[in-house]
Amino acid sequence: MGTIWPELESATGPKYRVLADAIRQAAGGGELGEGTRLPPVRELAFQLGVTPGTVARAYTVLTDEGVLTAGVGRGTFVAPRARRVEVSAAAPAEDVWSQSDTPPDVYAVSLFSPRIPDVGQVGAIRAALAQVGATDPMRLLNYPTRDSYRAVREAVVGWLSDVPLGPVDQEDIVLTNGGQNGICVALQAILRGPSPTILVEDLSYAGFRRAAELLRADVVGVAMDAQGVIPEALEEAARRTGAQVFCTTPEVQNPTAAFCPLERRQALAAVAEKYDLQIIEDDCYRIGNSKAPSYRALAPERGWHVSTLSKTLTPALRVGYALAPRDRAVDLRRAAEYGYFGISEPLAEVTRILLSDPKTRDLCARARVRIGEYVRLAVNALGRFDLSWDPEVPFLWLRLPPGWRAAGFCRAAEAAGVQIRSADEFALRTGRAPHAVRIAVNCQVSPASFENAMLRLRALLDNPPEQISV
């Protein structure tokens, strides 16, 4: 087999294509017979002096063509001739795009953060901006007042009408510059003393920790299981640290995509009541209907709620909202007014127009369907691995098979043109992260490009750098 490998250092054009051509020709000419096992990705990469991503791309291209076949834990093999399709060397299958696509580099797909498809909201936002541009000039010249935002707050109340939040009126709504700003404002309203402590899920949204650092607060992780934070672990941490706040993502746990059911929420709320913990619920990643009551409804005296339009409509507007318990609403408003006076009034008015339009819910529903289609593409490619997913969650959580470590897999994936997040990014500095990665859904590349990225990840998963006995 050693004689078929090309000299890649002097090759012209992309190295993965040169390698793919060499394997294709060897398989077609009989030098590589049907069923021949090819070297693992890293072994061949070392032999040829190229990155593992180069070999993974070549294997993926040939797997798509049917020249090769791959099996979990078995490796990559030359496929029977009956499975192969003819592909022009001048126009490889992965380079064929429909005229409606506006593709970036097919091999540079960012799956760091979810990207929403345009299902009509861009046109709606442009129309709303034009409408705001024609408004009373004084609204574009003067500082806004709290009364200026009343209509926007009322629109938000209407938007939240199907979310189980307990009693809500427009006075409860504090407009924020996105969800992260909402978390910061809520923490500013809650934290007291020279060295406060907040509790977070062992694997959690990094924004909790960053907000705590800004406020010079300590952060302590709390052990989780498949349903979220373990009540006994929360009680032990609250008793030991004297924490003031518990930050959590019960509807869509970021990064594991887990859901915290009602019975678990009730148990956690009971612990919070026992130790006088305030609860900040980050609801930013929920794009479908709520599956259980929020903490603001379950624990009205201590439940805070933060969400945003970023995952359902667009992150470009940077508009979010926060709600406090009824008897803490003044504290939340004061923190916002002292911190930034209020969000931009023109953007607030754009938000009012969008949220007041019944068609906006239809746009969000269409985006949700499209996200689900991409999720299914990922599951079709990666479903045989240890994968957590939901069609209404814009990311997937992949626990890596033996032989892969999270950091090494992310590096190999990036070399293959796919950017994903390691579990380490969601763990505390003093915590331990599992060998897992978060794969965000990017609906701004074509389905073919997204699926190709999933197949490249699968090729890496099928060819770990080492096998570890368990």
C-alpha positions as a Python dict, from the first residue, in 0.01 Angstrom:
ca = {
    (1, 'M'): (0, 0, 0),
    (2, 'G'): (293, 232, 59),
    (3, 'T'): (350, 294, -313),
    (4, 'I'): (11, 460, -371),
    (5, 'W'): (63, 761, -146),
    (6, 'P'): (142, 1084, -334),
    (7, 'E'): (421, 1330, -250),
    (8, 'L'): (207, 1597, -86),
    (9, 'E'): (480, 1848, -2),
    (10, 'S'): (530, 1931, -371),
    (11, 'A'): (165, 1887, -469),
    (12, 'T'): (-21, 2168, -642),
    (13, 'G'): (-374, 2242, -524),
    (14, 'P'): (-541, 2133, -199),
    (15, 'K'): (-355, 1842, -45),
    (16, 'Y'): (-671, 1658, 57),
    (17, 'R'): (-782, 1648, -308),
    (18, 'V'): (-446, 1514, -422),
    (19, 'L'): (-469, 1242, -158),
    (20, 'A'): (-832, 1165, -245),
    (21, 'D'): (-742, 1138, -614),
    (22, 'A'): (-458, 896, -535),
    (23, 'I'): (-682, 671, -323),
    (24, 'R'): (-961, 686, -582),
    (25, 'Q'): (-724, 586, -862),
    (26, 'A'): (-573, 306, -653),
    (27, 'A'): (-917, 171, -570),
    (28, 'G'): (-1026, 194, -934),
    (29, 'G'): (-709, 34, -1066),
    (30, 'G'): (-709, -256, -824),
    (31, 'E'): (-406, -153, -617),
    (32, 'L'): (-647, -119, -327),
    (33, 'G'): (-884, -413, -338),
    (34, 'E'): (-1237, -418, -204),
    (35, 'G'): (-1235, -446, 174),
    (36, 'T'): (-879, -313, 213),
    (37, 'R'): (-846, -131, 547),
    (38, 'L'): (-688, 213, 517),
    (39, 'P'): (-456, 347, 787),
    (40, 'P'): (-611, 547, 1073),
    (41, 'V'): (-628, 921, 1010),
    (42, 'R'): (-348, 1017, 1247),
    (43, 'E'): (-121, 734, 1138),
    (44, 'L'): (-148, 828, 770),
    (45, 'A'): (-114, 1198, 852),
    (46, 'F'): (211, 1130, 1034),
    (47, 'Q'): (334, 911, 749),
    (48, 'L'): (259, 1177, 486),
    (49, 'G'): (364, 1477, 695),
    (50, 'V'): (24, 1649, 683),
    (51, 'T'): (-240, 1741, 940),
    (52, 'P'): (-503, 1485, 1048),
    (53, 'G'): (-764, 1720, 903),
    (54, 'T'): (-618, 1677, 553),
    (55, 'V'): (-655, 1299, 573),
    (56, 'A'): (-1000, 1326, 734),
    (57, 'R'): (-1120, 1548, 449),
    (58, 'A'): (-992, 1306, 187),
    (59, 'Y'): (-1158, 1012, 362),
    (60, 'T'): (-1485, 1204, 395),
    (61, 'V'): (-1491, 1300, 26),
    (62, 'L'): (-1436, 937, -74),
    (63, 'T'): (-1689, 809, 178),
    (64, 'D'): (-1948, 1045, 27),
    (65, 'E'): (-1863, 911, -318),
    (66, 'G'): (-1893, 552, -201),
    (67, 'V'): (-1529, 474, -273),
    (68, 'L'): (-1468, 417, 99),
    (69, 'T'): (-1687, 301, 383),
    (70, 'A'): (-1641, 362, 755),
    (71, 'G'): (-1769, 181, 1061),
    (72, 'V'): (-1764, 281, 1426),
    (73, 'G'): (-1465, 121, 1595),
    (74, 'R'): (-1368, -70, 1279),
    (75, 'G'): (-1193, 188, 1064),
    (76, 'T'): (-1209, 294, 699),
    (77, 'F'): (-1222, 41, 414),
    (78, 'V'): (-1238, 33, 34),
    (79, 'A'): (-1605, -14, -56),
    (80, 'P'): (-1745, -264, -307),
    (81, 'R'): (-1759, -124, -660),
    (82, 'A'): (-2138, -140, -666),
    (83, 'R'): (-2153, 140, -409),
    (84, 'R'): (-1933, 385, -600),
    (85, 'V'): (-2047, 686, -800),
    (86, 'E'): (-1858, 867, -1073),
    (87, 'V'): (-1737, 1213, -974),
    (88, 'S'): (-1566, 1454, -1212),
    (89, 'A'): (-1220, 1556, -1096),
    (90, 'A'): (-1298, 1908, -1215),
    (91, 'A'): (-1610, 1932, -998),
    (92, 'P'): (-1590, 1716, -683),
    (93, 'A'): (-1925, 1642, -519),
    (94, 'E'): (-1857, 1862, -218),
    (95, 'D'): (-1792, 2164, -442),
    (96, 'V'): (-2125, 2153, -629),
    (97, 'W'): (-2354, 2428, -492),
    (98, 'S'): (-2696, 2536, -607),
    (99, 'Q'): (-2730, 2890, -740),
    (100, 'S'): (-2939, 2982, -435),
    (101, 'D'): (-2647, 2912, -202),
    (102, 'T'): (-2409, 3184, -95),
    (103, 'P'): (-2149, 2955, 53),
    (104, 'P'): (-1846, 3050, 253),
    (105, 'D'): (-1551, 2816, 217),
    (106, 'V'): (-1718, 2475, 227),
    (107, 'Y'): (-1445, 2357, 463),
    (108, 'A'): (-1466, 2648, 708),
    (109, 'V'): (-1786, 2593, 905),
    (110, 'S'): (-1818, 2763, 1242),
    (111, 'L'): (-2026, 2566, 1489),
    (112, 'F'): (-1915, 2767, 1791),
    (113, 'S'): (-2251, 2941, 1842),
    (114, 'P'): (-2595, 2879, 1687),
    (115, 'R'): (-2672, 3080, 1375),
    (116, 'I'): (-3035, 3144, 1290),
    (117, 'P'): (-3165, 3104, 934),
    (118, 'D'): (-3322, 3401, 758),
    (119, 'V'): (-3682, 3292, 709),
    (120, 'G'): (-3809, 3645, 653),
    (121, 'Q'): (-3703, 3825, 970),
    (122, 'V'): (-3437, 4026, 787),
    (123, 'G'): (-3706, 4182, 570),
    (124, 'A'): (-3924, 4242, 876),
    (125, 'I'): (-3637, 4411, 1061),
    (126, 'R'): (-3559, 4632, 760),
    (127, 'A'): (-3924, 4738, 738),
    (128, 'A'): (-3932, 4813, 1112),
    (129, 'L'): (-3612, 5019, 1087),
    (130, 'A'): (-3762, 5220, 803),
    (131, 'Q'): (-4075, 5279, 1009),
    (132, 'V'): (-3864, 5401, 1303),
    (133, 'G'): (-3667, 5629, 1072),
    (134, 'A'): (-3989, 5808, 983),
    (135, 'T'): (-4088, 5867, 1346),
    (136, 'D'): (-4109, 6195, 1539),
    (137, 'P'): (-3761, 6358, 1515),
    (138, 'M'): (-3768, 6436, 1888),
    (139, 'R'): (-3759, 6063, 1963),
    (140, 'L'): (-3427, 6051, 1779),
    (141, 'L'): (-3279, 6352, 1956),
    (142, 'N'): (-3362, 6321, 2326),
    (143, 'Y'): (-3291, 6089, 2617),
    (144, 'P'): (-3570, 5836, 2661),
    (145, 'T'): (-3768, 5815, 2984),
    (146, 'R'): (-3915, 5510, 3152),
    (147, 'D'): (-4255, 5605, 3011),
    (148, 'S'): (-4097, 5603, 2663),
    (149, 'Y'): (-4054, 5226, 2693),
    (150, 'R'): (-4402, 5145, 2820),
    (151, 'A'): (-4536, 5028, 2483),
    (152, 'V'): (-4228, 4812, 2432),
    (153, 'R'): (-4268, 4653, 2775),
    (154, 'E'): (-4633, 4583, 2697),
    (155, 'A'): (-4527, 4414, 2373),
    (156, 'V'): (-4283, 4197, 2569),
    (157, 'V'): (-4561, 4098, 2811),
    (158, 'G'): (-4768, 3988, 2513),
    (159, 'W'): (-4473, 3799, 2371),
    (160, 'L'): (-4432, 3614, 2704),
    (161, 'S'): (-4803, 3536, 2742),
    (162, 'D'): (-4752, 3162, 2688),
    (163, 'V'): (-4452, 3132, 2925),
    (164, 'P'): (-4542, 3012, 3279),
    (165, 'L'): (-4384, 3302, 3470),
    (166, 'G'): (-4648, 3378, 3730),
    (167, 'P'): (-4815, 3722, 3735),
    (168, 'V'): (-4647, 3965, 3491),
    (169, 'D'): (-4732, 4317, 3384),
    (170, 'Q'): (-4534, 4577, 3198),
    (171, 'E'): (-4391, 4725, 3519),
    (172, 'D'): (-4213, 4394, 3583),
    (173, 'I'): (-4019, 4406, 3254),
    (174, 'V'): (-3666, 4547, 3245),
    (175, 'L'): (-3528, 4579, 2892),
    (176, 'T'): (-3165, 4479, 2858),
    (177, 'N'): (-2892, 4478, 2596),
    (178, 'G'): (-2920, 4105, 2536),
    (179, 'G'): (-2928, 3811, 2774),
    (180, 'Q'): (-2578, 3854, 2912),
    (181, 'N'): (-2659, 4209, 3016),
    (182, 'G'): (-2975, 4074, 3180),
    (183, 'I'): (-2770, 3830, 3390),
    (184, 'C'): (-2530, 4107, 3496),
    (185, 'V'): (-2814, 4340, 3594),
    (186, 'A'): (-2989, 4069, 3795),
    (187, 'L'): (-2668, 3985, 3980),
    (188, 'Q'): (-2607, 4355, 4050),
    (189, 'A'): (-2954, 4377, 4202),
    (190, 'I'): (-2901, 4071, 4422),
    (191, 'L'): (-2542, 4050, 4543),
    (192, 'R'): (-2446, 4207, 4872),
    (193, 'G'): (-2130, 4220, 5083),
    (194, 'P'): (-1757, 4229, 5005),
    (195, 'S'): (-1715, 3870, 4874),
    (196, 'P'): (-2046, 3717, 4760),
    (197, 'T'): (-2073, 3368, 4612),
    (198, 'I'): (-2288, 3236, 4330),
    (199, 'L'): (-2361, 2871, 4254),
    (200, 'V'): (-2372, 2737, 3898),
    (201, 'E'): (-2412, 2400, 3731),
    (202, 'D'): (-2082, 2210, 3709),
    (203, 'L'): (-2100, 2252, 3333),
    (204, 'S'): (-2262, 2584, 3259),
    (205, 'Y'): (-2282, 2889, 3038),
    (206, 'A'): (-1954, 3079, 3072),
    (207, 'G'): (-2145, 3409, 3091),
    (208, 'F'): (-2244, 3331, 3450),
    (209, 'R'): (-1879, 3312, 3551),
    (210, 'R'): (-1782, 3624, 3355),
    (211, 'A'): (-2060, 3827, 3513),
    (212, 'A'): (-1952, 3705, 3856),
    (213, 'E'): (-1592, 3804, 3788),
    (214, 'L'): (-1701, 4157, 3695),
    (215, 'L'): (-1881, 4180, 4028),
    (216, 'R'): (-1590, 4026, 4222),
    (217, 'A'): (-1798, 3729, 4325),
    (218, 'D'): (-1676, 3375, 4382),
    (219, 'V'): (-1824, 3098, 4167),
    (220, 'V'): (-1883, 2744, 4291),
    (221, 'G'): (-1993, 2455, 4071),
    (222, 'V'): (-2265, 2213, 4178),
    (223, 'A'): (-2278, 1849, 4069),
    (224, 'M'): (-2531, 1749, 3802),
    (225, 'D'): (-2695, 1438, 3664),
    (226, 'A'): (-2907, 1384, 3352),
    (227, 'Q'): (-3189, 1598, 3496),
    (228, 'G'): (-2977, 1891, 3606),
    (229, 'V'): (-2835, 1997, 3940),
    (230, 'I'): (-2864, 1735, 4216),
    (231, 'P'): (-3068, 1878, 4508),
    (232, 'E'): (-2842, 1725, 4775),
    (233, 'A'): (-2537, 1876, 4603),
    (234, 'L'): (-2706, 2217, 4593),
    (235, 'E'): (-2788, 2193, 4964),
    (236, 'E'): (-2431, 2097, 5055),
    (237, 'A'): (-2287, 2384, 4847),
    (238, 'A'): (-2533, 2639, 4987),
    (239, 'R'): (-2461, 2533, 5346),
    (240, 'R'): (-2084, 2531, 5293),
    (241, 'T'): (-2048, 2860, 5101),
    (242, 'G'): (-2331, 3083, 5222),
    (243, 'A'): (-2403, 3161, 4854),
    (244, 'Q'): (-2662, 3423, 4766),
    (245, 'V'): (-2756, 3313, 4413),
    (246, 'F'): (-2807, 2994, 4215),
    (247, 'C'): (-2778, 3044, 3835),
    (248, 'T'): (-2933, 2775, 3618),
    (249, 'T'): (-3064, 2689, 3269),
    (250, 'P'): (-3347, 2442, 3335),
    (251, 'E'): (-3534, 2446, 3003),
    (252, 'V'): (-3229, 2398, 2778),
    (253, 'Q'): (-2917, 2324, 2979),
    (254, 'N'): (-2616, 2481, 2814),
    (255, 'P'): (-2407, 2287, 2705),
    (256, 'T'): (-2561, 1941, 2763),
    (257, 'A'): (-2907, 2010, 2609),
    (258, 'A'): (-3066, 1849, 2917),
    (259, 'F'): (-3411, 1942, 3051),
    (260, 'C'): (-3485, 1983, 3421),
    (261, 'P'): (-3829, 1833, 3493),
    (262, 'L'): (-4087, 1979, 3730),
    (263, 'E'): (-4021, 1743, 4021),
    (264, 'R'): (-3649, 1826, 4018),
    (265, 'R'): (-3722, 2199, 3996),
    (266, 'Q'): (-3952, 2176, 4297),
    (267, 'A'): (-3680, 1999, 4497),
    (268, 'L'): (-3423, 2264, 4402),
    (269, 'A'): (-3667, 2544, 4485),
    (270, 'A'): (-3717, 2389, 4830),
    (271, 'V'): (-3341, 2395, 4889),
    (272, 'A'): (-3327, 2756, 4773),
    (273, 'E'): (-3601, 2850, 5020),
    (274, 'K'): (-3424, 2671, 5305),
    (275, 'Y'): (-3098, 2858, 5245),
    (276, 'D'): (-3248, 3185, 5117),
    (277, 'L'): (-3096, 3147, 4771),
    (278, 'Q'): (-3215, 3367, 4487),
    (279, 'I'): (-3253, 3177, 4156),
    (280, 'I'): (-3159, 3333, 3822),
    (281, 'E'): (-3308, 3132, 3536),
    (282, 'D'): (-3140, 3184, 3200),
    (283, 'D'): (-3404, 3099, 2939),
    (284, 'C'): (-3217, 3231, 2637),
    (285, 'Y'): (-3174, 2898, 2455),
    (286, 'R'): (-3538, 2792, 2461),
    (287, 'I'): (-3679, 2826, 2109),
    (288, 'G'): (-3994, 2615, 2158),
    (289, 'N'): (-4268, 2606, 2419),
    (290, 'S'): (-4185, 2588, 2789),
    (291, 'K'): (-4210, 2234, 2925),
    (292, 'A'): (-4239, 2322, 3293),
    (293, 'P'): (-4316, 2629, 3509),
    (294, 'S'): (-4033, 2877, 3553),
    (295, 'Y'): (-3871, 2935, 3891),
    (296, 'R'): (-4042, 3273, 3899),
    (297, 'A'): (-4373, 3083, 3907),
    (298, 'L'): (-4252, 2802, 4136),
    (299, 'A'): (-4071, 3028, 4384),
    (300, 'P'): (-4227, 3375, 4341),
    (301, 'E'): (-4026, 3531, 4622),
    (302, 'R'): (-3685, 3430, 4477),
    (303, 'G'): (-3723, 3350, 4105),
    (304, 'W'): (-3555, 3581, 3850),
    (305, 'H'): (-3598, 3527, 3476),
    (306, 'V'): (-3372, 3637, 3189),
    (307, 'S'): (-3427, 3583, 2819),
    (308, 'T'): (-3361, 3738, 2480),
    (309, 'L'): (-3461, 3746, 2115),
    (310, 'S'): (-3115, 3628, 2010),
    (311, 'K'): (-3194, 3259, 1959),
    (312, 'T'): (-3549, 3295, 1829),
    (313, 'L'): (-3535, 3598, 1601),
    (314, 'T'): (-3190, 3758, 1573),
    (315, 'P'): (-2891, 3831, 1797),
    (316, 'A'): (-2812, 4146, 1598),
    (317, 'L'): (-3063, 4366, 1782),
    (318, 'R'): (-2906, 4287, 2121),
    (319, 'V'): (-3243, 4311, 2295),
    (320, 'G'): (-3332, 4104, 2598),
    (321, 'Y'): (-3542, 4133, 2911),
    (322, 'A'): (-3522, 4045, 3277),
    (323, 'L'): (-3787, 3994, 3543),
    (324, 'A'): (-3743, 3996, 3919),
    (325, 'P'): (-3967, 3860, 4194),
    (326, 'R'): (-4252, 4104, 4248),
    (327, 'D'): (-4104, 4248, 4568),
    (328, 'R'): (-3761, 4293, 4407),
    (329, 'A'): (-3873, 4467, 4086),
    (330, 'V'): (-3757, 4806, 4213),
    (331, 'D'): (-3408, 4668, 4278),
    (332, 'L'): (-3385, 4534, 3924),
    (333, 'R'): (-3507, 4860, 3768),
    (334, 'R'): (-3260, 5060, 3975),
    (335, 'A'): (-2967, 4839, 3868),
    (336, 'A'): (-3060, 4887, 3502),
    (337, 'E'): (-3120, 5262, 3526),
    (338, 'Y'): (-2799, 5323, 3719),
    (339, 'G'): (-2602, 5103, 3480),
    (340, 'Y'): (-2713, 5216, 3133),
    (341, 'F'): (-3024, 5439, 3161),
    (342, 'G'): (-3207, 5215, 2914),
    (343, 'I'): (-3157, 5041, 2584),
    (344, 'S'): (-3144, 5237, 2260),
    (345, 'E'): (-3491, 5379, 2198),
    (346, 'P'): (-3483, 5325, 1820),
    (347, 'L'): (-3398, 4957, 1874),
    (348, 'A'): (-3660, 4936, 2146),
    (349, 'E'): (-3916, 5067, 1898),
    (350, 'V'): (-3803, 4815, 1637),
    (351, 'T'): (-3857, 4548, 1901),
    (352, 'R'): (-4206, 4678, 1976),
    (353, 'I'): (-4298, 4665, 1607),
    (354, 'L'): (-4169, 4312, 1567),
    (355, 'L'): (-4323, 4169, 1883),
    (356, 'S'): (-4659, 4334, 1812),
    (357, 'D'): (-4679, 4180, 1464),
    (358, 'P'): (-4855, 3837, 1464),
    (359, 'K'): (-4637, 3732, 1170),
    (360, 'T'): (-4329, 3739, 1393),
    (361, 'R'): (-4441, 3427, 1578),
    (362, 'D'): (-4480, 3256, 1241),
    (363, 'L'): (-4124, 3358, 1151),
    (364, 'C'): (-3993, 3209, 1475),
    (365, 'A'): (-4187, 2890, 1411),
    (366, 'R'): (-4038, 2863, 1061),
    (367, 'A'): (-3689, 2920, 1198),
    (368, 'R'): (-3752, 2651, 1459),
    (369, 'V'): (-3852, 2403, 1189),
    (370, 'R'): (-3539, 2482, 989),
    (371, 'I'): (-3320, 2438, 1297),
    (372, 'G'): (-3484, 2099, 1354),
    (373, 'E'): (-3397, 1996, 999),
    (374, 'Y'): (-3031, 2074, 1059),
    (375, 'V'): (-3037, 1893, 1393),
    (376, 'R'): (-3164, 1583, 1215),
    (377, 'L'): (-2882, 1607, 961),
    (378, 'A'): (-2639, 1603, 1251),
    (379, 'V'): (-2817, 1308, 1416),
    (380, 'N'): (-2820, 1110, 1092),
    (381, 'A'): (-2443, 1150, 1069),
    (382, 'L'): (-2350, 1120, 1437),
    (383, 'G'): (-2641, 939, 1599),
    (384, 'R'): (-2452, 614, 1651),
    (385, 'F'): (-2228, 797, 1898),
    (386, 'D'): (-2319, 914, 2249),
    (387, 'L'): (-2519, 1220, 2145),
    (388, 'S'): (-2774, 1435, 2331),
    (389, 'W'): (-3007, 1637, 2112),
    (390, 'D'): (-3356, 1775, 2068),
    (391, 'P'): (-3505, 1913, 1745),
    (392, 'E'): (-3593, 2234, 1931),
    (393, 'V'): (-3244, 2288, 2075),
    (394, 'P'): (-2994, 2465, 1845),
    (395, 'F'): (-2693, 2261, 1956),
    (396, 'L'): (-2594, 1901, 2028),
    (397, 'W'): (-2380, 1752, 2303),
    (398, 'L'): (-2139, 1479, 2193),
    (399, 'R'): (-1960, 1256, 2442),
    (400, 'L'): (-1645, 1138, 2271),
    (401, 'P'): (-1560, 770, 2220),
    (402, 'P'): (-1250, 610, 2375),
    (403, 'G'): (-932, 741, 2221),
    (404, 'W'): (-1041, 1103, 2192),
    (405, 'R'): (-994, 1385, 2440),
    (406, 'A'): (-1200, 1700, 2403),
    (407, 'A'): (-912, 1939, 2334),
    (408, 'G'): (-749, 1704, 2084),
    (409, 'F'): (-1077, 1641, 1905),
    (410, 'C'): (-1147, 2014, 1876),
    (411, 'R'): (-802, 2072, 1729),
    (412, 'A'): (-847, 1791, 1478),
    (413, 'A'): (-1195, 1918, 1389),
    (414, 'E'): (-1062, 2269, 1333),
    (415, 'A'): (-788, 2129, 1111),
    (416, 'A'): (-1070, 1964, 918),
    (417, 'G'): (-1247, 2300, 889),
    (418, 'V'): (-1511, 2252, 1160),
    (419, 'Q'): (-1506, 2476, 1467),
    (420, 'I'): (-1675, 2337, 1779),
    (421, 'R'): (-1654, 2402, 2152),
    (422, 'S'): (-1481, 2176, 2402),
    (423, 'A'): (-1647, 2084, 2731),
    (424, 'D'): (-1356, 2265, 2899),
    (425, 'E'): (-1511, 2598, 2794),
    (426, 'F'): (-1815, 2525, 3013),
    (427, 'A'): (-1631, 2398, 3321),
    (428, 'L'): (-1499, 2603, 3611),
    (429, 'R'): (-1125, 2659, 3622),
    (430, 'T'): (-1104, 2431, 3924),
    (431, 'G'): (-1354, 2179, 3787),
    (432, 'R'): (-1319, 1868, 3576),
    (433, 'A'): (-1463, 1856, 3227),
    (434, 'P'): (-1580, 1537, 3055),
    (435, 'H'): (-1443, 1431, 2718),
    (436, 'A'): (-1726, 1593, 2526),
    (437, 'V'): (-1794, 1876, 2280),
    (438, 'R'): (-2084, 2107, 2198),
    (439, 'I'): (-2183, 2128, 1831),
    (440, 'A'): (-2394, 2434, 1750),
    (441, 'V'): (-2636, 2442, 1458),
    (442, 'N'): (-2537, 2683, 1182),
    (443, 'C'): (-2835, 2742, 953),
    (444, 'Q'): (-2647, 3010, 760),
    (445, 'V'): (-2457, 2751, 557),
    (446, 'S'): (-2637, 2525, 314),
    (447, 'P'): (-2769, 2190, 438),
    (448, 'A'): (-2512, 2018, 217),
    (449, 'S'): (-2227, 2213, 374),
    (450, 'F'): (-2356, 2147, 727),
    (451, 'E'): (-2401, 1778, 654),
    (452, 'N'): (-2051, 1764, 507),
    (453, 'A'): (-1916, 1914, 828),
    (454, 'M'): (-2096, 1642, 1026),
    (455, 'L'): (-1943, 1375, 804),
    (456, 'R'): (-1600, 1520, 864),
    (457, 'L'): (-1659, 1495, 1237),
    (458, 'R'): (-1777, 1138, 1189),
    (459, 'A'): (-1460, 1052, 1000),
    (460, 'L'): (-1256, 1177, 1295),
    (461, 'L'): (-1471, 986, 1543),
    (462, 'D'): (-1428, 669, 1339),
    (463, 'N'): (-1051, 709, 1349),
    (464, 'P'): (-944, 799, 1704),
    (465, 'P'): (-572, 852, 1763),
    (466, 'E'): (-559, 567, 2013),
    (467, 'Q'): (-778, 302, 2165),
    (468, 'I'): (-809, 302, 2543),
    (469, 'S'): (-936, -2, 2730),
    (470, 'V'): (-1233, 67, 2953),
}
